[in-house]
Amino acid sequence: MFDFDRVIERRGTHSAKWDMIAKLSGIEAPDALPMWVADMDFAAPPGVTEALMEEVKRATHGYYADTGSWASALVEWMQRRHRLTLDPGWVSQTPGIVSGLGLILQAITEPGDEVVVFPPAYHAFRKIILANDRRILDARLIETDGRYRMDLAALEARLSPRSKVVFYCNPHNPGGTVWTGDETRALAAFCASHDLILVSDEIHCDLLLGGAVHTPALAAAPDFADRIITCLAATKTFNLAGAHVGACVTPNAQLKDRLDRRIAAGGLSSYNSFGMIATEAAWRTGEAWLDALLVYLTGSRDLLEARLRQSIPGARPMPLDSTYLAWVDFSGTGLAPEDVAERVSRRARIFASPGDQFGPGGAGWLRLNFAMPRPLLEEALGRLGNAFSDVHNRTRIESPPTRARV
Ligand SMILES: Cc1ncc(COP(=O)(O)O)c(C=O)c1O
């Protein structure tokens, strides 16, 4: 019903993923493949295209009237998909999640305050914290049994009176960790006992592989809801990142008011109509498309994990329960990180995200976006295998760790 195998030519279409390869990676080869930024090479759900076409055909593109239908569509989606009850009155729109994170920092912290992140973690967390003259407090994740875990005791020892906010990536990028309700609840309780605001970025919450189940922070810790801000969007789920619209959701009216003042101060209370139309249509019409996508992505994940293990001795993909971003440890290959980078970028002509971009714990890893039609994925996996075909390492990992289910 949905043709995820169809290869769509995206070069020369203002696609950051494809048209920025040479500039950002230095790979000039015309057949270079992008496996970096979190953007899929699939057509959006048909209902999105239809809604946008209607708008385009009408050809009047004036200011967008927010009638509340967008927030209702989000609330209904979260109820249907995640059994989470939200109130539309808790929703503040922002021009994307990262800008929402910046606005939250401006609303509730001062320059010099500390923001906790759990690295290796989404690199834009670091950037937006520093761009707002706040400081990063790294609470490095620990890897056990092929899965990340938080070490709250170690974090506790490092908190200071300037520690104000936690940026929690739920599910986690990179690594695809689907945090359990207990883990999220423990973090929320920790935040309550140390007077921290918990910002739960749940942009990947719909991208669940192989039947994994997401627990929203508000569902895991309803009694701490007053100190939770949840960031939600349709853009990652439905491949609409260029729409640049997201939501910050909090039942705490005081927090919401402070955030809304920052939104107003930035002149951001009026929304891009194309982004609003596309994302509302996605929530309202995209469910069957998403179900099919998740089956496809789960198959691609299994293919990638098996092929990398088989063709690159020592390469160790972290078992992925969420996202389409494989997180692969190359340290077992016995090759220097520069050698690995050279093989991937020059020999395989693949632009991957370097692990050190994600902060402490990322060195020696690469993040590989596999949300592409299978023919392209096959091509990429073949090239990667060839680029490492001369490597014969003792640390070959024969059997994968069992997929963590806790
Ligand atoms: C955890 C996380 N948050 C936010 C974003 C980006 O959100 P936006 O484009 O709405 O700023 C990404 C994109 O990859 C992400 O992985």
The ligand as a MOL file (V3000), in Angstrom:
LIG
                    3D

  0  0  0     0  0            999 V3000
M  V30 BEGIN CTAB
M  V30 COUNTS 16 16 0 0 0
M  V30 BEGIN ATOM
M  V30 1 C 16.0720 14.0730 20.0890 0
M  V30 2 C 15.8000 15.0740 19.0190 0
M  V30 3 N 15.1920 16.2280 19.3300 0
M  V30 4 C 14.9100 17.1590 18.3910 0
M  V30 5 C 15.2750 16.9590 17.0690 0
M  V30 6 C 15.0170 18.0120 16.0350 0
M  V30 7 O 13.8120 18.6260 16.2120 0
M  V30 8 P 13.4370 19.9160 15.3860 0
M  V30 9 O 13.8150 19.7050 13.9680 0
M  V30 10 O 11.9610 20.0340 15.5920 0
M  V30 11 O 14.1780 21.0590 16.0070 0
M  V30 12 C 15.9100 15.7690 16.7020 0
M  V30 13 C 16.3100 15.5520 15.3140 0
M  V30 14 O 16.9660 14.6210 15.0010 0
M  V30 15 C 16.1850 14.8140 17.7040 0
M  V30 16 O 16.8060 13.6710 17.4090 0
M  V30 END ATOM
M  V30 BEGIN BOND
M  V30 1 1 1 2
M  V30 2 1 2 3
M  V30 3 2 2 15
M  V30 4 2 3 4
M  V30 5 1 4 5
M  V30 6 1 5 6
M  V30 7 2 5 12
M  V30 8 1 6 7
M  V30 9 1 7 8
M  V30 10 2 8 9
M  V30 11 1 8 10
M  V30 12 1 8 11
M  V30 13 1 12 13
M  V30 14 1 12 15
M  V30 15 2 13 14
M  V30 16 1 15 16
M  V30 END BOND
M  V30 END CTAB
M  END
